[in-house]
Amino acid sequence: MDDGSILDVGAACQAEYCRQLDFLPFTCQSCNGTFCLDHRTESAHTCPKAGEWARREAEKFRNAPAPNQLKDVDLDSYARQCCKPSCKTIINHALTTGIYCDKCRRAYCLKHRYESEHNCDKLVPLGHVDPPSPQKERGIAALNRLKAWGMSKRANLPSMPQSKAKKNAAADLAAISLLKRTAKGDDKLPQEKRVYVFVEASSDTVTAKIPKGNFFYSNEHSVGRVLDLAAKSLSVSNVNNRSESEEDKLRVFHVEGGSLLDFGEKLGQKVKNGDTIVLLRGVGAGMASTPDQTN
């Protein structure tokens, strides 16, 4: 490499008496000058416009609309304080991102981004709230029916006479035995790691070429991995990795547990042999951690 090509990489520090070539130079946000590591701060290079960037940011913060005045304004456009009253963290800037809550229509820091952390259920949504889309309404209706199904299965267990309970237990064992004989999965997976489940696609929210099936998965698989495999087996469209909209995303409902499963959970921690999981769409991320809330 010749001297000319070396000088084309990086930039010379503009600090007086320095002029050091820096391959990863810093740009001052106040004077727009280029400086080396040692002179990157305003005080180090005696910035002629010291404090200008800070004043601009402060002015933007002062001029940003108050939370109770927001209607169709994008919260992500302004550097502001986290909407949790007790939190003083400034969000929506280069160092700290802000997370927008679709339910209460406020922006929060990472610590308070979950609904349970900012008491979302007790807050009145800001601005105009659009009515739920048809897809979301179908998802909520399907979720409620699945919860009712799971509750009925659990409610019937304690009230059964002992003789009937024994018969049901025997029937369950027979059903699991049949499930193990008919289930499909990776034949290389060791028997001790297998979880045998009934898998269904919610006809209310998804279109599946194969509505249901019997499968086994590794107890160490994440729920997200199981969802991908199940969607492929039932020929259900899965755009979870391509869409940011919750209305497009598939979720996994555990009937016996009566709740949606988080994508990161291990299957074996929540589901046992003979359980039923259902794929459904349009129920929203917030319902995974708070399954009893469907508003």
ChimeraX attribute file (.defattr): number of C-alpha atoms within 10 A of each C-alpha:
attribute: neighborCount
match mode: 1-to-1
recipient: residues
	/A:1	5
	/A:2	6
	/A:3	7
	/A:4	8
	/A:5	8
	/A:6	11
	/A:7	13
	/A:8	9
	/A:9	12
	/A:10	14
	/A:11	18
	/A:12	17
	/A:13	24
	/A:14	16
	/A:15	19
	/A:16	9
	/A:17	7
	/A:18	14
	/A:19	13
	/A:20	16
	/A:21	17
	/A:22	17
	/A:23	14
	/A:24	13
	/A:25	19
	/A:26	19
	/A:27	15
	/A:28	19
	/A:29	16
	/A:30	17
	/A:31	15
	/A:32	11
	/A:33	16
	/A:34	21
	/A:35	26
	/A:36	24
	/A:37	13
	/A:38	13
	/A:39	21
	/A:40	19
	/A:41	17
	/A:42	16
	/A:43	11
	/A:44	12
	/A:45	21
	/A:46	12
	/A:47	19
	/A:48	11
	/A:49	13
	/A:50	17
	/A:51	14
	/A:52	14
	/A:53	14
	/A:54	12
	/A:55	12
	/A:56	12
	/A:57	15
	/A:58	14
	/A:59	11
	/A:60	15
	/A:61	16
	/A:62	13
	/A:63	10
	/A:64	17
	/A:65	15
	/A:66	10
	/A:67	16
	/A:68	10
	/A:69	11
	/A:70	16
	/A:71	14
	/A:72	10
	/A:73	13
	/A:74	12
	/A:75	21
	/A:76	16
	/A:77	12
	/A:78	19
	/A:79	21
	/A:80	26
	/A:81	18
	/A:82	23
	/A:83	21
	/A:84	19
	/A:85	8
	/A:86	8
	/A:87	13
	/A:88	12
	/A:89	16
	/A:90	18
	/A:91	22
	/A:92	20
	/A:93	14
	/A:94	7
	/A:95	7
	/A:96	13
	/A:97	16
	/A:98	26
	/A:99	20
	/A:100	17
	/A:101	17
	/A:102	14
	/A:103	16
	/A:104	19
	/A:105	21
	/A:106	25
	/A:107	25
	/A:108	27
	/A:109	22
	/A:110	14
	/A:111	13
	/A:112	18
	/A:113	20
	/A:114	16
	/A:115	16
	/A:116	12
	/A:117	11
	/A:118	20
	/A:119	12
	/A:120	18
	/A:121	13
	/A:122	8
	/A:123	12
	/A:124	10
	/A:125	16
	/A:126	17
	/A:127	15
	/A:128	10
	/A:129	13
	/A:130	6
	/A:131	8
	/A:132	11
	/A:133	11
	/A:134	11
	/A:135	17
	/A:136	19
	/A:137	18
	/A:138	19
	/A:139	23
	/A:140	23
	/A:141	16
	/A:142	20
	/A:143	28
	/A:144	17
	/A:145	12
	/A:146	21
	/A:147	22
	/A:148	14
	/A:149	15
	/A:150	18
	/A:151	15
	/A:152	12
	/A:153	13
	/A:154	15
	/A:155	11
	/A:156	10
	/A:157	12
	/A:158	9
	/A:159	10
	/A:160	12
	/A:161	9
	/A:162	10
	/A:163	9
	/A:164	12
	/A:165	15
	/A:166	12
	/A:167	11
	/A:168	14
	/A:169	12
	/A:170	12
	/A:171	12
	/A:172	13
	/A:173	14
	/A:174	12
	/A:175	13
	/A:176	19
	/A:177	14
	/A:178	13
	/A:179	20
	/A:180	19
	/A:181	11
	/A:182	14
	/A:183	16
	/A:184	15
	/A:185	16
	/A:186	11
	/A:187	8
	/A:188	6
	/A:189	12
	/A:190	9
	/A:191	10
	/A:192	8
	/A:193	14
	/A:194	21
	/A:195	21
	/A:196	27
	/A:197	22
	/A:198	18
	/A:199	24
	/A:200	22
	/A:201	25
	/A:202	20
	/A:203	12
	/A:204	14
	/A:205	24
	/A:206	20
	/A:207	16
	/A:208	19
	/A:209	11
	/A:210	14
	/A:211	16
	/A:212	17
	/A:213	17
	/A:214	21
	/A:215	21
	/A:216	25
	/A:217	23
	/A:218	21
	/A:219	20
	/A:220	16
	/A:221	18
	/A:222	19
	/A:223	21
	/A:224	20
	/A:225	18
	/A:226	20
	/A:227	22
	/A:228	16
	/A:229	15
	/A:230	26
	/A:231	20
	/A:232	14
	/A:233	20
	/A:234	19
	/A:235	15
	/A:236	20
	/A:237	16
	/A:238	18
	/A:239	13
	/A:240	16
	/A:241	7
	/A:242	9
	/A:243	11
	/A:244	10
	/A:245	12
	/A:246	16
	/A:247	19
	/A:248	22
	/A:249	20
	/A:250	25
	/A:251	26
	/A:252	24
	/A:253	24
	/A:254	21
	/A:255	21
	/A:256	21
	/A:257	17
	/A:258	20
	/A:259	20
	/A:260	26
	/A:261	24
	/A:262	18
	/A:263	17
	/A:264	11
	/A:265	15
	/A:266	19
	/A:267	22
	/A:268	18
	/A:269	10
	/A:270	14
	/A:271	20
	/A:272	15
	/A:273	17
	/A:274	20
	/A:275	17
	/A:276	19
	/A:277	24
	/A:278	21
	/A:279	24
	/A:280	27
	/A:281	26
	/A:282	24
	/A:283	26
	/A:284	19
	/A:285	17
	/A:286	18
	/A:287	19
	/A:288	18
	/A:289	15
	/A:290	13
	/A:291	17
	/A:292	14
	/A:293	12
	/A:294	15
	/A:295	9
